[in-house]
Amino acid sequence: MGFERIRVLRHLFGGSGKPEMTGFDDAQSLQAQVELRAMLRSAQEHALAEVLLTELSYAVVDTETTGFSPQADALLSIGAVACDLGTQCSDAFHTYIALRSDMQIPPVVAKLTGITAATLRSAPPLDRALQLFLQYVGDRIIVAHHAGHDMRFLTTGLRRAWGIEWQAQVLDTGKIAMCVHELSKYPSLDALLAFYEIPVVDRHSAAGDALMTTAVARRLFVDCERAGLATLGALWERLLWLEHQHRPHGR
């Protein structure tokens, strides 16, 4: 599915050469189920459903933004950690992103993230930052906490900067936690850090949150194996079931 699209991405940005698959955001809707089914079909076609989660190649991603609307707000920074064969993680990627001259960082965001206009003074523009980001993550599966927020900003940014529709395959650590721990409510990153006793370092920075989410993801993949969800295909099937259970009535 979409192999011509990934060929174009590789031409523009480079890449790792791993098989490309489509993704989903965190909307609790019929659309999420449709996309999950598409991922399962693609995995079966390309023999990826049997890939062990503990041997997965993925990139954990986090972003900081000026707000919650990809149309009205902007990316401030991107952090990522690329992991291959489950545990072999590369040096983390991080970039700040220059704001347009007509935009400002809201005081509440500056206080939370520590990012100011001075921080972004020598930051690359959006198109260059996204190019560097895609060169780093390649074709790996994307892992994120509350992934819908990050993916909406990244996909909107790529559409604006490069005219590219990026449909990466995405795993959301909060939804995985709901699968393996039978939670009735989506857990915060802070809750998962506390549960796994992972030290909180540089919270609310893209680089710090990406590193901590990587630690959470590695623990979750081990818990998936213990719960009988050892493969990518098995996890997708459980996520599909979860989406169905939480789908709003009448849709």
Buried (B, 14 or more C-beta within 10 A) or exposed (E): BBEEBBEEBBEEBEBBEBBBBBBBBBEBBEEBBEBBBBBBBBBEEEEBBEBBBBBBBBBBBBBBBBEEEBEEBBBBBBBBBBBBEBEEBEEBBBBBBBBEEEEEBEEEBBEEBEBEEEBBEEBBEBBBBBBBBBBBBBBBBBBBBBBBBBBBBBBBBBEBBBEBEBBBBBBBBBBBBBBBEEEEEBBEBEBBBEEBEBEEEBEBBBBBBBBBBBBBBBBBBBBBBEBEBBBBBBBBBBBBEBBEEBBEEEE
